[in-house]
Amino acid sequence: MKIKKGDNVIVIAGSNKGKKGKILKVMPKENKVVVEGVNMRKKAHKSKTKGDPSQILDIAMPIHASNVAKYE
C-alpha cells in the first residue's frame, strides 16, 4: 500500500466520492483504510454505570484502499 496513517486523501469512488480527510487507520491484510469523517455509521453505546448516559456515537468505518487517492 502506498498510503500511510496520517496522509491526507480524497475519496474517488463510492457514495462518499469527493470527501477529503486524514487516514486514521490502515489495514494492509484486508486492503482497507479508515478515513476521518468518511463512511460514518451510528452505533448505540449502552451505559455501563447508573450515572453515565447512553449515547449514539458516529464511528468511521473502513473503506477499500482503491477508493482513495493521496491529496496534497
N, CA, C, O and CB atoms as a CASP TS submission, in Angstrom:
PFRMAT TS
TARGET T0000
AUTHOR 0000-0000-0000
METHOD Language model
MODEL 1
PARENT N/A
ATOM      1  N   MET     1       0.835  -1.179   0.000  1.00  0.00           N
ATOM      2  CA  MET     1       0.000   0.000   0.000  1.00  0.00           C
ATOM      3  C   MET     1       0.881   1.243   0.000  1.00  0.00           C
ATOM      4  O   MET     1       1.895   1.298   0.696  1.00  0.00           O
ATOM      5  CB  MET     1      -0.951  -0.003   1.210  1.00  0.00           C
ATOM      6  N   LYS     2       0.493   2.218  -0.769  1.00  0.00           N
ATOM      7  CA  LYS     2       1.289   3.430  -0.876  1.00  0.00           C
ATOM      8  C   LYS     2       0.830   4.534   0.064  1.00  0.00           C
ATOM      9  O   LYS     2       1.478   5.576   0.156  1.00  0.00           O
ATOM     10  CB  LYS     2       1.256   3.930  -2.281  1.00  0.00           C
ATOM     11  N   ILE     3      -0.268   4.321   0.757  1.00  0.00           N
ATOM     12  CA  ILE     3      -0.757   5.336   1.685  1.00  0.00           C
ATOM     13  C   ILE     3      -0.500   4.884   3.118  1.00  0.00           C
ATOM     14  O   ILE     3      -0.513   3.691   3.422  1.00  0.00           O
ATOM     15  CB  ILE     3      -2.265   5.609   1.461  1.00  0.00           C
ATOM     16  N   LYS     4      -0.266   5.856   3.987  1.00  0.00           N
ATOM     17  CA  LYS     4       0.086   5.560   5.373  1.00  0.00           C
ATOM     18  C   LYS     4      -0.819   6.332   6.315  1.00  0.00           C
ATOM     19  O   LYS     4      -1.542   7.240   5.903  1.00  0.00           O
ATOM     20  CB  LYS     4       1.562   5.899   5.649  1.00  0.00           C
ATOM     21  N   LYS     5      -0.770   5.963   7.559  1.00  0.00           N
ATOM     22  CA  LYS     5      -1.532   6.663   8.589  1.00  0.00           C
ATOM     23  C   LYS     5      -1.078   8.127   8.641  1.00  0.00           C
ATOM     24  O   LYS     5       0.119   8.414   8.664  1.00  0.00           O
ATOM     25  CB  LYS     5      -1.353   5.974   9.981  1.00  0.00           C
ATOM     26  N   GLY     6      -2.042   9.041   8.661  1.00  0.00           N
ATOM     27  CA  GLY     6      -1.728  10.454   8.721  1.00  0.00           C
ATOM     28  C   GLY     6      -1.733  11.154   7.373  1.00  0.00           C
ATOM     29  O   GLY     6      -1.697  12.384   7.327  1.00  0.00           O
ATOM     30  N   ASP     7      -1.778  10.401   6.263  1.00  0.00           N
ATOM     31  CA  ASP     7      -1.825  11.009   4.927  1.00  0.00           C
ATOM     32  C   ASP     7      -3.188  11.653   4.696  1.00  0.00           C
ATOM     33  O   ASP     7      -4.205  11.158   5.181  1.00  0.00           O
ATOM     34  CB  ASP     7      -1.535   9.951   3.828  1.00  0.00           C
ATOM     35  N   ASN     8      -3.205  12.755   3.957  1.00  0.00           N
ATOM     36  CA  ASN     8      -4.449  13.377   3.526  1.00  0.00           C
ATOM     37  C   ASN     8      -4.875  12.726   2.226  1.00  0.00           C
ATOM     38  O   ASN     8      -4.083  12.615   1.290  1.00  0.00           O
ATOM     39  CB  ASN     8      -4.291  14.917   3.359  1.00  0.00           C
ATOM     40  N   VAL     9      -6.147  12.287   2.167  1.00  0.00           N
ATOM     41  CA  VAL     9      -6.645  11.584   0.992  1.00  0.00           C
ATOM     42  C   VAL     9      -7.987  12.163   0.559  1.00  0.00           C
ATOM     43  O   VAL     9      -8.649  12.876   1.314  1.00  0.00           O
ATOM     44  CB  VAL     9      -6.777  10.078   1.276  1.00  0.00           C
ATOM     45  N   ILE    10      -8.369  11.841  -0.669  1.00  0.00           N
ATOM     46  CA  ILE    10      -9.681  12.178  -1.202  1.00  0.00           C
ATOM     47  C   ILE    10     -10.315  10.878  -1.692  1.00  0.00           C
ATOM     48  O   ILE    10      -9.637  10.024  -2.263  1.00  0.00           O
ATOM     49  CB  ILE    10      -9.584  13.249  -2.357  1.00  0.00           C
ATOM     50  N   VAL    11     -11.615  10.738  -1.465  1.00  0.00           N
ATOM     51  CA  VAL    11     -12.335   9.542  -1.899  1.00  0.00           C
ATOM     52  C   VAL    11     -12.691   9.720  -3.367  1.00  0.00           C
ATOM     53  O   VAL    11     -13.291  10.725  -3.748  1.00  0.00           O
ATOM     54  CB  VAL    11     -13.620   9.291  -1.029  1.00  0.00           C
ATOM     55  N   ILE    12     -12.317   8.735  -4.196  1.00  0.00           N
ATOM     56  CA  ILE    12     -12.509   8.854  -5.639  1.00  0.00           C
ATOM     57  C   ILE    12     -13.636   7.972  -6.159  1.00  0.00           C
ATOM     58  O   ILE    12     -13.971   8.048  -7.341  1.00  0.00           O
ATOM     59  CB  ILE    12     -11.231   8.509  -6.355  1.00  0.00           C
ATOM     60  N   ALA    13     -14.235   7.131  -5.302  1.00  0.00           N
ATOM     61  CA  ALA    13     -15.325   6.260  -5.749  1.00  0.00           C
ATOM     62  C   ALA    13     -16.252   5.963  -4.582  1.00  0.00           C
ATOM     63  O   ALA    13     -15.844   6.006  -3.422  1.00  0.00           O
ATOM     64  CB  ALA    13     -14.773   4.943  -6.352  1.00  0.00           C
ATOM     65  N   GLY    14     -17.496   5.663  -4.902  1.00  0.00           N
ATOM     66  CA  GLY    14     -18.467   5.284  -3.893  1.00  0.00           C
ATOM     67  C   GLY    14     -19.370   6.431  -3.484  1.00  0.00           C
ATOM     68  O   GLY    14     -19.346   7.504  -4.087  1.00  0.00           O
ATOM     69  N   SER    15     -20.170   6.192  -2.450  1.00  0.00           N
ATOM     70  CA  SER    15     -21.162   7.175  -2.017  1.00  0.00           C
ATOM     71  C   SER    15     -20.532   8.404  -1.354  1.00  0.00           C
ATOM     72  O   SER    15     -21.177   9.447  -1.252  1.00  0.00           O
ATOM     73  CB  SER    15     -22.136   6.528  -1.058  1.00  0.00           C
ATOM     74  N   ASN    16     -19.302   8.290  -0.912  1.00  0.00           N
ATOM     75  CA  ASN    16     -18.601   9.405  -0.275  1.00  0.00           C
ATOM     76  C   ASN    16     -17.627  10.092  -1.226  1.00  0.00           C
ATOM     77  O   ASN    16     -16.690  10.755  -0.783  1.00  0.00           O
ATOM     78  CB  ASN    16     -17.858   8.918   0.954  1.00  0.00           C
ATOM     79  N   LYS    17     -17.841   9.937  -2.518  1.00  0.00           N
ATOM     80  CA  LYS    17     -16.944  10.486  -3.536  1.00  0.00           C
ATOM     81  C   LYS    17     -16.783  11.996  -3.365  1.00  0.00           C
ATOM     82  O   LYS    17     -17.765  12.726  -3.229  1.00  0.00           O
ATOM     83  CB  LYS    17     -17.472  10.167  -4.944  1.00  0.00           C
ATOM     84  N   GLY    18     -15.518  12.453  -3.375  1.00  0.00           N
ATOM     85  CA  GLY    18     -15.216  13.871  -3.260  1.00  0.00           C
ATOM     86  C   GLY    18     -14.889  14.332  -1.849  1.00  0.00           C
ATOM     87  O   GLY    18     -14.387  15.442  -1.671  1.00  0.00           O
ATOM     88  N   LYS    19     -15.159  13.514  -0.846  1.00  0.00           N
ATOM     89  CA  LYS    19     -14.839  13.899   0.531  1.00  0.00           C
ATOM     90  C   LYS    19     -13.346  13.765   0.778  1.00  0.00           C
ATOM     91  O   LYS    19     -12.687  12.879   0.233  1.00  0.00           O
ATOM     92  CB  LYS    19     -15.627  13.039   1.540  1.00  0.00           C
ATOM     93  N   LYS    20     -12.823  14.659   1.613  1.00  0.00           N
ATOM     94  CA  LYS    20     -11.402  14.650   1.952  1.00  0.00           C
ATOM     95  C   LYS    20     -11.253  14.392   3.439  1.00  0.00           C
ATOM     96  O   LYS    20     -12.126  14.751   4.230  1.00  0.00           O
ATOM     97  CB  LYS    20     -10.718  15.986   1.552  1.00  0.00           C
ATOM     98  N   GLY    21     -10.144  13.768   3.819  1.00  0.00           N
ATOM     99  CA  GLY    21      -9.888  13.505   5.222  1.00  0.00           C
ATOM    100  C   GLY    21      -8.513  12.918   5.434  1.00  0.00           C
ATOM    101  O   GLY    21      -7.760  12.675   4.491  1.00  0.00           O
ATOM    102  N   LYS    22      -8.203  12.694   6.710  1.00  0.00           N
ATOM    103  CA  LYS    22      -6.916  12.140   7.097  1.00  0.00           C
ATOM    104  C   LYS    22      -7.107  10.669   7.448  1.00  0.00           C
ATOM    105  O   LYS    22      -8.129  10.290   8.020  1.00  0.00           O
ATOM    106  CB  LYS    22      -6.301  12.927   8.292  1.00  0.00           C
ATOM    107  N   ILE    23      -6.127   9.848   7.108  1.00  0.00           N
ATOM    108  CA  ILE    23      -6.209   8.423   7.396  1.00  0.00           C
ATOM    109  C   ILE    23      -5.948   8.195   8.882  1.00  0.00           C
ATOM    110  O   ILE    23      -4.928   8.622   9.423  1.00  0.00           O
ATOM    111  CB  ILE    23      -5.200   7.622   6.529  1.00  0.00           C
ATOM    112  N   LEU    24      -6.896   7.510   9.530  1.00  0.00           N
ATOM    113  CA  LEU    24      -6.776   7.207  10.950  1.00  0.00           C
ATOM    114  C   LEU    24      -6.176   5.823  11.193  1.00  0.00           C
ATOM    115  O   LEU    24      -5.462   5.614  12.173  1.00  0.00           O
ATOM    116  CB  LEU    24      -8.134   7.305  11.616  1.00  0.00           C
ATOM    117  N   LYS    25      -6.471   4.874  10.293  1.00  0.00           N
ATOM    118  CA  LYS    25      -6.014   3.501  10.487  1.00  0.00           C
ATOM    119  C   LYS    25      -5.845   2.834   9.128  1.00  0.00           C
ATOM    120  O   LYS    25      -6.632   3.069   8.210  1.00  0.00           O
ATOM    121  CB  LYS    25      -7.008   2.702  11.376  1.00  0.00           C
ATOM    122  N   VAL    26      -4.818   2.003   9.005  1.00  0.00           N
ATOM    123  CA  VAL    26      -4.559   1.249   7.780  1.00  0.00           C
ATOM    124  C   VAL    26      -4.585  -0.229   8.112  1.00  0.00           C
ATOM    125  O   VAL    26      -3.959  -0.663   9.079  1.00  0.00           O
ATOM    126  CB  VAL    26      -3.196   1.651   7.139  1.00  0.00           C
ATOM    127  N   MET    27      -5.312  -1.014   7.310  1.00  0.00           N
ATOM    128  CA  MET    27      -5.382  -2.458   7.488  1.00  0.00           C
ATOM    129  C   MET    27      -4.859  -3.133   6.223  1.00  0.00           C
ATOM    130  O   MET    27      -5.646  -3.468   5.338  1.00  0.00           O
ATOM    131  CB  MET    27      -6.838  -2.916   7.806  1.00  0.00           C
ATOM    132  N   PRO    28      -3.535  -3.341   6.121  1.00  0.00           N
ATOM    133  CA  PRO    28      -2.958  -3.850   4.868  1.00  0.00           C
ATOM    134  C   PRO    28      -3.393  -5.268   4.503  1.00  0.00           C
ATOM    135  O   PRO    28      -3.492  -5.580   3.317  1.00  0.00           O
ATOM    136  CB  PRO    28      -1.468  -3.813   4.958  1.00  0.00           C
ATOM    137  N   LYS    29      -3.655  -6.134   5.477  1.00  0.00           N
ATOM    138  CA  LYS    29      -4.074  -7.505   5.159  1.00  0.00           C
ATOM    139  C   LYS    29      -5.437  -7.521   4.484  1.00  0.00           C
ATOM    140  O   LYS    29      -5.689  -8.346   3.606  1.00  0.00           O
ATOM    141  CB  LYS    29      -4.112  -8.363   6.429  1.00  0.00           C
ATOM    142  N   GLU    30      -6.317  -6.609   4.894  1.00  0.00           N
ATOM    143  CA  GLU    30      -7.656  -6.529   4.308  1.00  0.00           C
ATOM    144  C   GLU    30      -7.709  -5.517   3.169  1.00  0.00           C
ATOM    145  O   GLU    30      -8.721  -5.424   2.474  1.00  0.00           O
ATOM    146  CB  GLU    30      -8.681  -6.159   5.379  1.00  0.00           C
ATOM    147  N   ASN    31      -6.633  -4.758   2.968  1.00  0.00           N
ATOM    148  CA  ASN    31      -6.530  -3.715   1.947  1.00  0.00           C
ATOM    149  C   ASN    31      -7.600  -2.642   2.142  1.00  0.00           C
ATOM    150  O   ASN    31      -8.242  -2.206   1.187  1.00  0.00           O
ATOM    151  CB  ASN    31      -6.650  -4.327   0.547  1.00  0.00           C
ATOM    152  N   LYS    32      -7.782  -2.218   3.416  1.00  0.00           N
ATOM    153  CA  LYS    32      -8.776  -1.212   3.760  1.00  0.00           C
ATOM    154  C   LYS    32      -8.143  -0.106   4.594  1.00  0.00           C
ATOM    155  O   LYS    32      -7.100  -0.297   5.219  1.00  0.00           O
ATOM    156  CB  LYS    32      -9.950  -1.848   4.515  1.00  0.00           C
ATOM    157  N   VAL    33      -8.797   1.056   4.590  1.00  0.00           N
ATOM    158  CA  VAL    33      -8.349   2.190   5.391  1.00  0.00           C
ATOM    159  C   VAL    33      -9.559   2.831   6.066  1.00  0.00           C
ATOM    160  O   VAL    33     -10.686   2.731   5.580  1.00  0.00           O
ATOM    161  CB  VAL    33      -7.586   3.229   4.514  1.00  0.00           C
ATOM    162  N   VAL    34      -9.301   3.494   7.200  1.00  0.00           N
ATOM    163  CA  VAL    34     -10.328   4.272   7.888  1.00  0.00           C
ATOM    164  C   VAL    34      -9.959   5.738   7.711  1.00  0.00           C
ATOM    165  O   VAL    34      -8.874   6.165   8.107  1.00  0.00           O
ATOM    166  CB  VAL    34     -10.442   3.879   9.419  1.00  0.00           C
ATOM    167  N   VAL    35     -10.870   6.512   7.114  1.00  0.00           N
ATOM    168  CA  VAL    35     -10.630   7.921   6.838  1.00  0.00           C
ATOM    169  C   VAL    35     -11.536   8.757   7.742  1.00  0.00           C
ATOM    170  O   VAL    35     -12.720   8.462   7.902  1.00  0.00           O
ATOM    171  CB  VAL    35     -10.881   8.250   5.332  1.00  0.00           C
ATOM    172  N   GLU    36     -10.962   9.796   8.322  1.00  0.00           N
ATOM    173  CA  GLU    36     -11.681  10.680   9.232  1.00  0.00           C
ATOM    174  C   GLU    36     -12.860  11.354   8.520  1.00  0.00           C
ATOM    175  O   GLU    36     -12.670  12.032   7.510  1.00  0.00           O
ATOM    176  CB  GLU    36     -10.729  11.740   9.808  1.00  0.00           C
ATOM    177  N   GLY    37     -14.071  11.168   9.045  1.00  0.00           N
ATOM    178  CA  GLY    37     -15.256  11.809   8.507  1.00  0.00           C
ATOM    179  C   GLY    37     -15.856  11.155   7.275  1.00  0.00           C
ATOM    180  O   GLY    37     -16.761  11.723   6.664  1.00  0.00           O
ATOM    181  N   VAL    38     -15.379   9.983   6.896  1.00  0.00           N
ATOM    182  CA  VAL    38     -15.869   9.290   5.706  1.00  0.00           C
ATOM    183  C   VAL    38     -16.450   7.943   6.115  1.00  0.00           C
ATOM    184  O   VAL    38     -15.911   7.269   6.993  1.00  0.00           O
ATOM    185  CB  VAL    38     -14.734   9.104   4.659  1.00  0.00           C
ATOM    186  N   ASN    39     -17.563   7.549   5.472  1.00  0.00           N
ATOM    187  CA  ASN    39     -18.232   6.274   5.722  1.00  0.00           C
ATOM    188  C   ASN    39     -18.646   6.153   7.190  1.00  0.00           C
ATOM    189  O   ASN    39     -18.342   5.159   7.850  1.00  0.00           O
ATOM    190  CB  ASN    39     -17.315   5.102   5.332  1.00  0.00           C
ATOM    191  N   MET    40     -19.341   7.172   7.691  1.00  0.00           N
ATOM    192  CA  MET    40     -19.754   7.219   9.086  1.00  0.00           C
ATOM    193  C   MET    40     -20.988   6.341   9.314  1.00  0.00           C
ATOM    194  O   MET    40     -21.905   6.312   8.493  1.00  0.00           O
ATOM    195  CB  MET    40     -20.041   8.667   9.511  1.00  0.00           C
ATOM    196  N   ARG    41     -20.993   5.637  10.433  1.00  0.00           N
ATOM    197  CA  ARG    41     -22.117   4.809  10.858  1.00  0.00           C
ATOM    198  C   ARG    41     -22.459   5.166  12.294  1.00  0.00           C
ATOM    199  O   ARG    41     -21.592   5.602  13.052  1.00  0.00           O
ATOM    200  CB  ARG    41     -21.789   3.289  10.723  1.00  0.00           C
ATOM    201  N   LYS    42     -23.711   4.984  12.670  1.00  0.00           N
ATOM    202  CA  LYS    42     -24.137   5.261  14.034  1.00  0.00           C
ATOM    203  C   LYS    42     -24.115   3.971  14.830  1.00  0.00           C
ATOM    204  O   LYS    42     -24.507   2.913  14.336  1.00  0.00           O
ATOM    205  CB  LYS    42     -25.544   5.901  14.061  1.00  0.00           C
ATOM    206  N   LYS    43     -23.644   4.072  16.092  1.00  0.00           N
ATOM    207  CA  LYS    43     -23.568   2.915  16.968  1.00  0.00           C
ATOM    208  C   LYS    43     -24.127   3.310  18.327  1.00  0.00           C
ATOM    209  O   LYS    43     -23.726   4.326  18.895  1.00  0.00           O
ATOM    210  CB  LYS    43     -22.105   2.389  17.089  1.00  0.00           C
ATOM    211  N   ALA    44     -25.047   2.514  18.848  1.00  0.00           N
ATOM    212  CA  ALA    44     -25.621   2.778  20.161  1.00  0.00           C
ATOM    213  C   ALA    44     -24.661   2.268  21.231  1.00  0.00           C
ATOM    214  O   ALA    44     -24.189   1.132  21.168  1.00  0.00           O
ATOM    215  CB  ALA    44     -27.020   2.111  20.305  1.00  0.00           C
ATOM    216  N   HIS    45     -24.380   3.117  22.210  1.00  0.00           N
ATOM    217  CA  HIS    45     -23.469   2.767  23.301  1.00  0.00           C
ATOM    218  C   HIS    45     -24.269   2.771  24.588  1.00  0.00           C
ATOM    219  O   HIS    45     -24.698   3.829  25.049  1.00  0.00           O
ATOM    220  CB  HIS    45     -22.254   3.757  23.386  1.00  0.00           C
ATOM    221  N   LYS    46     -24.474   1.609  25.170  1.00  0.00           N
ATOM    222  CA  LYS    46     -25.256   1.479  26.390  1.00  0.00           C
ATOM    223  C   LYS    46     -24.407   1.880  27.587  1.00  0.00           C
ATOM    224  O   LYS    46     -23.205   1.616  27.618  1.00  0.00           O
ATOM    225  CB  LYS    46     -25.784   0.040  26.553  1.00  0.00           C
ATOM    226  N   SER    47     -25.029   2.514  28.564  1.00  0.00           N
ATOM    227  CA  SER    47     -24.281   2.960  29.740  1.00  0.00           C
ATOM    228  C   SER    47     -23.867   1.761  30.587  1.00  0.00           C
ATOM    229  O   SER    47     -24.614   0.792  30.720  1.00  0.00           O
ATOM    230  CB  SER    47     -25.121   3.947  30.581  1.00  0.00           C
ATOM    231  N   LYS    48     -22.672   1.841  31.152  1.00  0.00           N
ATOM    232  CA  LYS    48     -22.157   0.751  31.994  1.00  0.00           C
ATOM    233  C   LYS    48     -22.559   0.952  33.451  1.00  0.00           C
ATOM    234  O   LYS    48     -22.805  -0.011  34.178  1.00  0.00           O
ATOM    235  CB  LYS    48     -20.623   0.657  31.879  1.00  0.00           C
ATOM    236  N   THR    49     -22.622   2.222  33.870  1.00  0.00           N
ATOM    237  CA  THR    49     -23.000   2.511  35.249  1.00  0.00           C
ATOM    238  C   THR    49     -24.278   3.344  35.251  1.00  0.00           C
ATOM    239  O   THR    49     -24.716   3.835  34.211  1.00  0.00           O
ATOM    240  CB  THR    49     -21.854   3.251  35.998  1.00  0.00           C
ATOM    241  N   LYS    50     -24.859   3.493  36.418  1.00  0.00           N
ATOM    242  CA  LYS    50     -26.132   4.202  36.514  1.00  0.00           C
ATOM    243  C   LYS    50     -25.990   5.691  36.198  1.00  0.00           C
ATOM    244  O   LYS    50     -26.929   6.290  35.673  1.00  0.00           O
ATOM    245  CB  LYS    50     -26.716   4.027  37.902  1.00  0.00           C
ATOM    246  N   GLY    51     -24.864   6.293  36.497  1.00  0.00           N
ATOM    247  CA  GLY    51     -24.670   7.722  36.287  1.00  0.00           C
ATOM    248  C   GLY    51     -24.359   8.111  34.859  1.00  0.00           C
ATOM    249  O   GLY    51     -24.642   9.240  34.458  1.00  0.00           O
ATOM    250  N   ASP    52     -23.783   7.205  34.074  1.00  0.00           N
ATOM    251  CA  ASP    52     -23.425   7.509  32.684  1.00  0.00           C
ATOM    252  C   ASP    52     -24.650   7.431  31.780  1.00  0.00           C
ATOM    253  O   ASP    52     -25.448   6.501  31.897  1.00  0.00           O
ATOM    254  CB  ASP    52     -22.336   6.544  32.181  1.00  0.00           C
ATOM    255  N   PRO    53     -24.806   8.406  30.875  1.00  0.00           N
ATOM    256  CA  PRO    53     -25.929   8.327  29.948  1.00  0.00           C
ATOM    257  C   PRO    53     -25.621   7.405  28.761  1.00  0.00           C
ATOM    258  O   PRO    53     -24.462   7.241  28.378  1.00  0.00           O
ATOM    259  CB  PRO    53     -26.289   9.725  29.445  1.00  0.00           C
ATOM    260  N   SER    54     -26.650   6.817  28.197  1.00  0.00           N
ATOM    261  CA  SER    54     -26.483   6.068  26.951  1.00  0.00           C
ATOM    262  C   SER    54     -26.312   7.073  25.830  1.00  0.00           C
ATOM    263  O   SER    54     -26.832   8.186  25.917  1.00  0.00           O
ATOM    264  CB  SER    54     -27.699   5.115  26.677  1.00  0.00           C
ATOM    265  N   GLN    55     -25.591   6.702  24.773  1.00  0.00           N
ATOM    266  CA  GLN    55     -25.328   7.637  23.685  1.00  0.00           C
ATOM    267  C   GLN    55     -25.369   6.924  22.347  1.00  0.00           C
ATOM    268  O   GLN    55     -25.264   5.700  22.263  1.00  0.00           O
ATOM    269  CB  GLN    55     -23.976   8.322  23.878  1.00  0.00           C
ATOM    270  N   ILE    56     -25.523   7.721  21.313  1.00  0.00           N
ATOM    271  CA  ILE    56     -25.392   7.220  19.953  1.00  0.00           C
ATOM    272  C   ILE    56     -24.143   7.865  19.374  1.00  0.00           C
ATOM    273  O   ILE    56     -24.071   9.087  19.250  1.00  0.00           O
ATOM    274  CB  ILE    56     -26.672   7.534  19.080  1.00  0.00           C
ATOM    275  N   LEU    57     -23.159   7.047  19.021  1.00  0.00           N
ATOM    276  CA  LEU    57     -21.864   7.534  18.545  1.00  0.00           C
ATOM    277  C   LEU    57     -21.768   7.411  17.031  1.00  0.00           C
ATOM    278  O   LEU    57     -22.313   6.476  16.444  1.00  0.00           O
ATOM    279  CB  LEU    57     -20.715   6.762  19.214  1.00  0.00           C
ATOM    280  N   ASP    58     -21.075   8.354  16.400  1.00  0.00           N
ATOM    281  CA  ASP    58     -20.740   8.265  14.981  1.00  0.00           C
ATOM    282  C   ASP    58     -19.358   7.646  14.867  1.00  0.00           C
ATOM    283  O   ASP    58     -18.392   8.169  15.423  1.00  0.00           O
ATOM    284  CB  ASP    58     -20.791   9.669  14.285  1.00  0.00           C
ATOM    285  N   ILE    59     -19.260   6.536  14.151  1.00  0.00           N
ATOM    286  CA  ILE    59     -17.998   5.819  14.021  1.00  0.00           C
ATOM    287  C   ILE    59     -17.627   5.725  12.544  1.00  0.00           C
ATOM    288  O   ILE    59     -18.470   5.390  11.712  1.00  0.00           O
ATOM    289  CB  ILE    59     -18.092   4.404  14.660  1.00  0.00           C
ATOM    290  N   ALA    60     -16.363   6.022  12.213  1.00  0.00           N
ATOM    291  CA  ALA    60     -15.868   5.908  10.838  1.00  0.00           C
ATOM    292  C   ALA    60     -15.554   4.444  10.554  1.00  0.00           C
ATOM    293  O   ALA    60     -14.772   3.819  11.271  1.00  0.00           O
ATOM    294  CB  ALA    60     -14.603   6.804  10.611  1.00  0.00           C
ATOM    295  N   MET    61     -16.160   3.909   9.517  1.00  0.00           N
ATOM    296  CA  MET    61     -15.959   2.520   9.138  1.00  0.00           C
ATOM    297  C   MET    61     -14.931   2.444   7.999  1.00  0.00           C
ATOM    298  O   MET    61     -14.743   3.419   7.271  1.00  0.00           O
ATOM    299  CB  MET    61     -17.304   1.866   8.716  1.00  0.00           C
ATOM    300  N   PRO    62     -14.270   1.294   7.844  1.00  0.00           N
ATOM    301  CA  PRO    62     -13.245   1.176   6.798  1.00  0.00           C
ATOM    302  C   PRO    62     -13.831   1.161   5.391  1.00  0.00           C
ATOM    303  O   PRO    62     -14.958   0.715   5.174  1.00  0.00           O
ATOM    304  CB  PRO    62     -12.434  -0.082   7.014  1.00  0.00           C
ATOM    305  N   ILE    63     -13.035   1.664   4.430  1.00  0.00           N
ATOM    306  CA  ILE    63     -13.366   1.580   3.013  1.00  0.00           C
ATOM    307  C   ILE    63     -12.167   0.971   2.294  1.00  0.00           C
ATOM    308  O   ILE    63     -11.053   0.972   2.818  1.00  0.00           O
ATOM    309  CB  ILE    63     -13.735   2.990   2.422  1.00  0.00           C
ATOM    310  N   HIS    64     -12.397   0.463   1.114  1.00  0.00           N
ATOM    311  CA  HIS    64     -11.327  -0.185   0.360  1.00  0.00           C
ATOM    312  C   HIS    64     -10.280   0.848  -0.059  1.00  0.00           C
ATOM    313  O   HIS    64     -10.620   1.972  -0.429  1.00  0.00           O
ATOM    314  CB  HIS    64     -11.898  -0.912  -0.880  1.00  0.00           C
ATOM    315  N   ALA    65      -9.025   0.463   0.001  1.00  0.00           N
ATOM    316  CA  ALA    65      -7.922   1.377  -0.276  1.00  0.00           C
ATOM    317  C   ALA    65      -7.903   1.855  -1.729  1.00  0.00           C
ATOM    318  O   ALA    65      -7.343   2.911  -2.024  1.00  0.00           O
ATOM    319  CB  ALA    65      -6.608   0.707   0.056  1.00  0.00           C
ATOM    320  N   SER    66      -8.507   1.093  -2.632  1.00  0.00           N
ATOM    321  CA  SER    66      -8.528   1.519  -4.034  1.00  0.00           C
ATOM    322  C   SER    66      -9.485   2.681  -4.270  1.00  0.00           C
ATOM    323  O   SER    66      -9.448   3.304  -5.330  1.00  0.00           O
ATOM    324  CB  SER    66      -8.914   0.356  -4.926  1.00  0.00           C
ATOM    325  N   ASN    67     -10.336   2.978  -3.299  1.00  0.00           N
ATOM    326  CA  ASN    67     -11.304   4.070  -3.442  1.00  0.00           C
ATOM    327  C   ASN    67     -10.775   5.404  -2.941  1.00  0.00           C
ATOM    328  O   ASN    67     -11.511   6.391  -2.935  1.00  0.00           O
ATOM    329  CB  ASN    67     -12.569   3.731  -2.706  1.00  0.00           C
ATOM    330  N   VAL    68      -9.517   5.455  -2.519  1.00  0.00           N
ATOM    331  CA  VAL    68      -8.924   6.719  -2.052  1.00  0.00           C
ATOM    332  C   VAL    68      -7.643   7.014  -2.822  1.00  0.00           C
ATOM    333  O   VAL    68      -6.982   6.114  -3.339  1.00  0.00           O
ATOM    334  CB  VAL    68      -8.631   6.662  -0.528  1.00  0.00           C
ATOM    335  N   ALA    69      -7.311   8.313  -2.883  1.00  0.00           N
ATOM    336  CA  ALA    69      -6.077   8.755  -3.531  1.00  0.00           C
ATOM    337  C   ALA    69      -5.459   9.839  -2.671  1.00  0.00           C
ATOM    338  O   ALA    69      -6.172  10.597  -2.012  1.00  0.00           O
ATOM    339  CB  ALA    69      -6.340   9.272  -4.984  1.00  0.00           C
ATOM    340  N   LYS    70      -4.138   9.915  -2.673  1.00  0.00           N
ATOM    341  CA  LYS    70      -3.446  10.960  -1.917  1.00  0.00           C
ATOM    342  C   LYS    70      -3.887  12.330  -2.396  1.00  0.00           C
ATOM    343  O   LYS    70      -4.108  12.557  -3.586  1.00  0.00           O
ATOM    344  CB  LYS    70      -1.918  10.814  -2.049  1.00  0.00           C
ATOM    345  N   TYR    71      -4.008  13.240  -1.432  1.00  0.00           N
ATOM    346  CA  TYR    71      -4.435  14.609  -1.739  1.00  0.00           C
ATOM    347  C   TYR    71      -3.503  15.558  -1.013  1.00  0.00           C
ATOM    348  O   TYR    71      -3.361  15.479   0.207  1.00  0.00           O
ATOM    349  CB  TYR    71      -5.930  14.860  -1.326  1.00  0.00           C
ATOM    350  N   GLU    72      -2.873  16.446  -1.744  1.00  0.00           N
ATOM    351  CA  GLU    72      -1.929  17.384  -1.145  1.00  0.00           C
ATOM    352  C   GLU    72      -2.498  18.765  -1.089  1.00  0.00           C
ATOM    353  O   GLU    72      -1.835  19.687  -0.612  1.00  0.00           O
ATOM    354  CB  GLU    72      -0.634  17.398  -1.906  1.00  0.00           C
TER
END
